[in-house]
């Protein structure tokens, strides 16, 4: 059986690589034709475009891994069934469950590859890709939020009425230190700006109120001196955060979630969902490969083409479920972990039901 195991394993992995390369290559060609006008208008060099597609190619490859692994499994198994190879394997006394072993090994290899790339490689590549898209393919970003409230330390809070991310200046600023529900220190200023020379925030037209046990002290600058201060805040916190979660490796994502939770930010759920998806997708690869074997293991009178078409239909339905599950998770109408895992749960049940229909 070892020869058959290696035969199936090589077939699955080689077909998977071929399907990934061909499908992603087609997507990149279509993507280039759509964006070529933008490249010309923004005078993007060939080297930049080449580097962009070097980062875009693996992004699409990993994004489509569950689907491409499923298609590869269906194609290989349907072809083996059409050539009566599966019948011969089962007739030799090998159980269908035993025959699933090389498929499971192949799916596990692909899943491990997908997880490691999603967690540690693709995010670093996305740093360049997304920055490229925001620079050359999107309109300039202007920070538009008003009445910004942030927790920047265990007992420290900041309020900014509005912020200009083009000049790194905030207007109408209040810094407070509250310990055990008691105000200890409060600084108000008309402006706060980032000093690139010192990498510190500088307050303009400030007034400071320090509260002690039996008296208060008030100091101000009038209009003369600035007050330099170290804050757990940088201009990067006010830059464009579109798809920021895609640029963070798993350790960076965990650190960023902890930071946003300490600040009481509203967008923590978005980054938690990204984290859950990175753990969910590899299991989706294994589940879809199992379904692929079950669907295509039985020789069909309609031919291999029908089984492959059926595989594409199931893959399309999986994509719809995945998109809906992500939308539900981001809407907050359901526990995000459960919402993200809905496609895997549903398709696991479908796989178990279909398993009863295959030849033993």
C-alpha positions in Angstrom: 0.0 0.0 0.0 3.0 2.3 0.5 3.5 2.6 -3.3 -0.2 3.6 -3.7 0.1 6.1 -0.9 3.0 7.8 -2.5 1.3 7.6 -5.9 -1.8 9.4 -4.6 0.2 11.8 -2.4 2.4 12.9 -5.4 -0.7 13.2 -7.6 -2.5 15.5 -5.2 0.4 17.7 -4.4 1.6 18.1 -8.0 -2.0 18.8 -9.2 -2.5 21.3 -6.4 0.7 23.2 -7.3 -0.4 23.2 -11.0 -3.9 24.4 -10.2 -2.7 27.1 -7.9 -0.1 28.4 -10.4 -2.5 28.4 -13.3 -5.5 29.9 -11.5 -3.5 32.7 -9.8 -1.6 33.4 -13.0 -4.9 34.0 -14.8 -6.1 36.2 -11.9 -2.9 38.3 -12.0 -3.1 38.8 -15.7 -6.7 40.0 -15.4 -5.7 42.2 -12.5 -2.9 43.8 -14.5 -5.2 44.6 -17.4 -7.6 46.4 -15.1 -4.9 48.4 -13.2 -2.6 49.2 -16.1 -4.1 52.6 -16.7 -3.6 53.5 -13.1 0.0 52.4 -13.3 0.6 54.6 -16.3 -1.2 57.6 -14.8 0.9 57.4 -11.6 4.1 56.8 -13.5 4.8 53.5 -11.6 8.1 51.9 -12.6 8.3 48.4 -14.0 10.4 47.3 -11.0 7.7 48.5 -8.6 5.0 46.7 -10.6 7.0 43.5 -10.7 7.6 43.6 -7.0 3.8 44.3 -6.5 2.9 41.2 -8.4 5.5 39.1 -6.6 3.6 39.9 -3.4 0.2 39.7 -4.9 0.8 36.2 -6.4 1.4 34.4 -3.0 -1.5 36.4 -1.4 -4.0 35.0 -3.9 -2.4 31.5 -3.8 -2.9 31.3 0.0 -6.4 32.9 -0.2 -7.6 30.3 -2.6 -5.8 27.3 -1.0 -9.0 25.6 0.4 -10.6 25.9 -3.1 -7.6 24.9 -5.1 -6.8 21.9 -2.8 -10.5 20.8 -3.2 -10.3 21.1 -7.0 -7.0 19.2 -7.1 -8.5 16.4 -4.9 -11.6 16.1 -7.1 -9.7 16.1 -10.3 -7.2 13.4 -9.2 -9.8 11.2 -7.5 -12.3 11.5 -10.4 -9.6 10.5 -12.9 -8.6 7.5 -10.8 -12.3 6.5 -10.5 -12.8 6.8 -14.3 -9.8 4.5 -14.9 -11.2 2.0 -12.3 -8.1 2.5 -10.1 -10.2 3.0 -7.0 -12.2 -0.1 -7.7 -8.9 -2.0 -8.0 -7.6 -0.6 -4.7 -10.8 -1.5 -2.9 -11.0 -5.0 -4.5 -7.5 -5.7 -3.2 -8.9 -5.6 0.3 -8.0 -2.1 1.2 -10.8 -0.3 3.0 -12.0 3.1 1.9 -11.0 4.5 5.2 -7.5 3.3 4.7 -7.4 4.7 1.2 -8.2 8.1 2.7 -4.8 8.2 4.5 -2.7 9.7 1.7 -5.4 12.2 1.1 -5.3 13.2 4.7 -1.5 13.5 4.7 -1.6 15.7 1.5 -4.4 17.9 3.0 -2.4 18.2 6.3 0.8 19.2 4.4 -1.2 21.8 2.4 -3.0 23.0 5.6 0.3 23.4 7.5 1.9 25.2 4.5 -1.2 27.5 4.4 -1.1 28.3 8.1 2.6 29.1 8.3 2.3 31.4 5.2 -0.9 33.1 6.5 0.6 33.7 9.9 4.2 34.7 9.1 5.0 35.2 5.5 2.1 36.7 3.6 1.6 39.6 6.2 5.1 40.8 5.6 4.5 40.7 1.8 1.2 42.5 2.3 3.0 45.4 3.9 4.4 46.4 0.5 1.4 45.3 -1.5 -1.2 47.2 0.5 1.1 50.3 0.8 1.5 50.2 -3.0 -2.3 50.0 -3.5 -3.0 52.8 -1.1 -0.3 55.0 -2.7 -1.0 54.4 -6.4 -4.4 52.9 -6.7 -6.4 54.8 -4.0 -7.2 58.4 -3.2 -5.1 60.2 -0.6 -6.2 59.4 3.0 -7.5 62.1 5.3 -8.2 61.3 8.9 -11.8 62.4 9.5 -12.8 61.2 12.9 -13.8 63.8 15.5 -13.9 63.8 19.3 -11.2 61.1 19.6 -11.0 59.5 23.1 -8.1 57.0 23.7 -6.7 55.3 26.8 -2.9 55.6 26.4 -1.8 54.1 29.7 -3.0 52.3 32.8 -4.3 55.6 34.2 -3.8 58.0 31.3 -6.3 59.2 28.8 -6.2 61.6 25.8 -9.0 63.6 24.1 -8.4 65.3 20.7 -11.2 67.2 18.9 -9.8 66.7 15.4 -6.5 65.5 13.8 -4.8 66.5 10.6 -2.8 63.4 9.5 -1.1 65.4 6.6 0.6 67.7 9.1 0.5 65.4 12.2 -1.3 68.1 14.3 -4.2 67.6 16.7 -6.4 70.4 17.9 -8.1 71.0 21.3 -6.3 68.4 23.3 -6.8 67.2 26.9 -4.5 64.8 28.7 -5.7 63.3 32.0 -4.3 61.0 34.7 -7.1 59.4 36.7 -6.1 57.1 39.6 -8.9 55.3 41.6 -11.5 57.5 40.0 -9.6 60.6 41.2 -8.2 63.2 38.8 -4.5 63.7 39.6 -3.2 65.6 36.6 -4.8 67.4 33.7 -3.2 69.2 30.7 -5.2 71.1 28.1 -3.7 72.5 25.0 -4.8 74.2 21.8 -2.6 72.0 19.6 -0.4 68.9 19.8 2.1 68.1 17.0 4.7 65.5 16.3 8.3 66.6 16.5 10.2 64.5 14.1 13.6 65.6 15.5 12.8 64.3 19.0 10.1 61.7 18.2 7.9 63.3 20.9 4.6 65.1 21.0 4.8 68.9 21.6 2.0 70.8 23.2 1.2 74.4 22.2 -0.6 77.0 24.4 -1.0 74.6 27.2 -2.2 74.7 30.8 -1.5 72.1 33.5 -3.5 71.4 36.6 -2.0 69.1 39.2 -4.2 68.0 42.0 -2.7 67.1 45.4 -4.3 66.0 48.7 -4.7 69.5 50.1 -4.0 71.9 47.2 -3.8 72.3 43.4 -1.1 73.7 41.2 -1.8 75.4 37.9 0.9 76.2 35.4 0.8 77.4 31.8 3.0 78.5 29.0 1.2 81.7 28.0 2.2 81.7 24.4 6.0 81.2 24.8 7.2 77.7 25.5 6.1 74.3 24.2 5.7 71.2 26.4 7.3 68.0 25.2 5.7 64.8 26.4 6.1 61.1 25.8 2.8 59.3 25.0 1.9 55.8 24.1 0.7 57.2 20.8 2.3 57.9 17.4 1.2 59.5 14.1 0.9 55.9 12.8 -2.2 55.6 15.0 -3.9 58.2 12.8 -2.8 56.9 9.4 -4.9 54.8 7.0 -5.7 51.5 8.7 -7.5 50.0 5.8 -6.6 46.2 5.7 -4.1 46.8 8.4 -5.0 43.4 9.9 -3.7 41.7 6.7 -0.2 43.2 7.2 0.3 41.8 10.8 1.9 38.5 11.5 0.3 36.4 14.2 2.6 37.7 17.0 2.1 41.3 15.7 -1.7 40.7 15.5 -1.8 39.4 19.1 0.2 42.5 20.3 -2.0 44.9 18.4 -5.2 43.3 19.7 -3.9 43.6 23.3 -3.0 47.3 22.6 -6.4 48.1 21.2 -8.1 46.4 24.0 -6.1 48.4 26.6 -7.2 51.6 24.7 -10.8 50.5 24.6 -10.9 50.8 20.8 -14.0 49.9 18.9 -12.3 48.0 16.1 -10.8 45.2 18.1 -13.3 42.7 16.7 -12.0 43.2 13.2 -8.5 42.0 14.2 -9.9 39.2 16.3 -11.8 37.9 13.3 -8.7 38.0 11.2 -6.9 35.9 13.8 -9.7 33.4 14.0 -9.8 33.0 10.2 -6.1 32.2 10.1 -6.7 29.3 12.4 -10.0 28.3 10.6 -8.8 28.1 7.0 -6.3 25.2 7.4 -9.0 23.1 8.9 -11.2 24.1 5.9 -8.5 22.7 3.6 -8.7 19.3 5.3 -12.6 19.2 5.3 -12.8 20.2 1.7 -10.3 17.6 0.6 -12.3 15.0 2.5 -15.5 16.0 0.7 -13.5 16.1 -2.6 -12.6 12.4 -2.2 -16.1 11.4 -1.2 -17.8 13.2 -4.1 -15.5 11.9 -6.8 -14.5 8.4 -5.6 -17.5 6.8 -7.2 -17.3 6.2 -10.9 -20.0 8.2 -12.7 -21.7 7.4 -15.9 -21.7 11.1 -16.7 -17.9 11.1 -16.8 -15.1 12.9 -15.0 -16.3 16.3 -16.3 -19.5 16.1 -14.3 -17.7 15.3 -11.1 -15.3 18.2 -11.6 -18.2 20.5 -12.4 -19.9 19.3 -9.2 -16.6 20.0 -7.3 -16.6 23.6 -8.6 -20.2 24.0 -7.5 -19.4 22.8 -4.0 -16.4 25.2 -3.9 -18.6 28.1 -5.0 -21.1 27.3 -2.2 -18.2 27.2 0.3 -17.1 30.6 -0.8 -20.6 32.0 -0.3 -20.8 30.5 3.2 -17.4 31.9 4.1 -18.3 35.4 2.9 -21.6 35.3 4.8 -19.9 34.0 7.9 -17.3 36.8 7.9 -20.0 39.4 7.4 -22.0 38.0 10.3 -18.9 38.0 12.5 -18.0 41.6 11.6 -21.6 42.7 12.2 -21.3 41.4 15.8 -24.6 39.7 15.7 -23.0 36.4 16.7 -20.0 35.1 18.6 -17.2 35.8 16.1 -15.4 32.4 16.8 -18.6 30.5 16.1 -19.5 32.7 13.1 -16.1 32.2 11.5 -16.3 28.4 12.0 -19.8 28.1 10.5 -18.6 27.0 7.0 -16.3 24.4 8.5 -19.1 23.1 10.8 -21.7 22.9 8.0 -19.3 21.3 5.5 -18.1 18.8 8.0 -21.7 17.6 8.4 -22.1 17.5 4.7 -18.9 15.4 4.4 -20.1 12.9 6.9 -23.4 12.5 5.2 -21.8 12.0 1.8 -19.4 9.5 3.3 -22.2 7.0 3.6 -22.7 7.1 -0.1 -19.3 6.0 -1.2 -18.3 2.4 -2.1 -16.5 0.5 0.6 
